[in-house]
Amino acid sequence: MEDGARSEPTNLSEIEALLQRPDFVMEPKCWETILKYITAGGKPQHLIECLSDSYVGYAQMASLVCKWLKLVEDPSDNEVAASGAGMSQAAASQQQPLDELTFLKEITQQRFDPGQLSGVGGTPKL
């Protein structure tokens, strides 16, 4: 195996562990992994249990929160903030929209710790 390259799950227990990750059913390679699981002798009923039990719905939750924020956002807040802070109307209108991408970007910026990634894909720090 090359340094930094992820190995593909080969045995049934590795594939099951992958299928049990939160929201794995939303992953792009889910179908490919399902086929590997069945080919490796996995039971379809257990496959369905793994995928449904591990479903959390993070993407749908983020979408719902953004919709709630749009509902409670007061359009006059932008005008008040612009006049109170000395910003122009153009600057106030250039605020980022309340959508899923913006919401997830803000959460990532708040919670991301680059120190936790040290050693990933290379030689681990000792």
C-alpha positions in Angstrom: 0.0 0.0 0.0 1.3 3.5 -0.8 1.7 6.1 1.8 -1.3 8.3 2.2 -3.5 6.0 0.1 -6.6 4.6 1.7 -7.0 0.8 1.4 -10.3 -0.5 0.1 -12.2 -2.6 2.6 -11.8 -6.2 1.6 -13.3 -8.4 4.2 -16.9 -8.5 5.4 -16.2 -6.9 8.8 -14.4 -3.9 7.3 -17.2 -3.3 4.8 -19.8 -3.5 7.6 -17.8 -1.0 9.7 -17.9 1.3 6.7 -21.6 0.8 6.2 -22.2 1.7 9.9 -20.6 5.1 9.6 -23.1 8.0 10.2 -25.0 8.9 7.0 -23.0 6.5 4.9 -26.0 6.0 2.8 -25.5 9.6 1.5 -21.9 8.9 0.4 -21.1 8.8 -3.3 -19.5 5.4 -3.1 -22.4 3.8 -1.2 -23.7 1.8 -4.1 -20.2 0.5 -4.9 -19.8 -0.6 -1.2 -23.2 -2.2 -1.2 -22.2 -4.3 -4.2 -18.9 -5.3 -2.5 -20.8 -6.3 0.7 -23.2 -8.5 -1.2 -20.3 -10.0 -3.3 -18.4 -10.8 0.0 -21.4 -12.8 1.2 -23.1 -10.2 3.3 -26.8 -10.6 4.1 -29.1 -8.0 2.5 -31.3 -7.7 5.7 -28.2 -6.9 7.8 -27.1 -4.4 5.1 -30.4 -2.6 5.3 -30.2 -2.5 9.1 -26.7 -1.1 9.0 -27.6 1.7 6.6 -30.9 2.6 8.3 -29.6 2.5 11.8 -26.6 4.7 11.0 -28.6 7.3 9.1 -28.5 10.6 11.0 -29.5 13.2 8.4 -26.8 15.8 8.9 -27.4 17.3 5.5 -31.1 17.5 6.0 -30.7 19.0 9.4 -28.4 21.8 8.0 -31.0 22.5 5.3 -33.8 22.7 7.9 -31.8 25.1 10.1 -31.2 27.3 7.1 -34.9 27.4 6.2 -35.7 28.3 9.8 -33.1 31.1 9.8 -34.7 32.4 6.6 -38.1 32.4 8.3 -37.0 34.3 11.4 -34.6 36.7 9.6 -36.0 40.2 9.7 -35.3 42.1 6.4 -35.1 45.4 8.3 -32.1 44.0 10.3 -29.8 44.5 7.2 -30.9 48.1 6.9 -30.4 48.8 10.6 -27.0 47.1 10.6 -25.9 49.0 7.6 -26.9 52.4 8.9 -25.7 51.7 12.5 -22.3 50.3 11.6 -21.6 52.9 8.9 -21.8 50.3 6.1 -23.3 51.1 2.8 -26.4 49.4 1.5 -24.3 47.6 -1.1 -22.0 46.2 1.6 -25.1 45.0 3.6 -26.6 43.3 0.6 -23.3 41.5 -0.1 -23.7 39.5 3.1 -23.5 35.7 2.5 -26.9 34.1 1.9 -28.4 31.7 4.4 -28.0 28.4 2.7 -26.6 25.0 3.6 -23.2 25.7 2.2 -22.7 28.9 4.1 -24.0 27.2 7.3 -21.6 24.2 7.0 -18.7 26.5 6.1 -19.2 28.5 9.3 -19.5 25.4 11.4 -16.3 24.0 9.8 -14.4 27.2 10.4 -15.5 27.2 14.1 -14.8 23.6 14.8 -11.9 22.7 12.5 -8.6 21.9 14.3 -5.7 21.5 11.9 -3.6 19.9 14.7 -5.9 16.9 14.6 -4.8 16.2 11.0 -1.1 16.0 11.7 0.2 12.7 10.6 -2.8 11.9 8.3 -1.6 10.6 5.0 2.0 10.7 6.0 4.3 9.8 8.9 2.5 10.2 12.2 3.9 12.5 14.8 5.2 10.6 17.9 
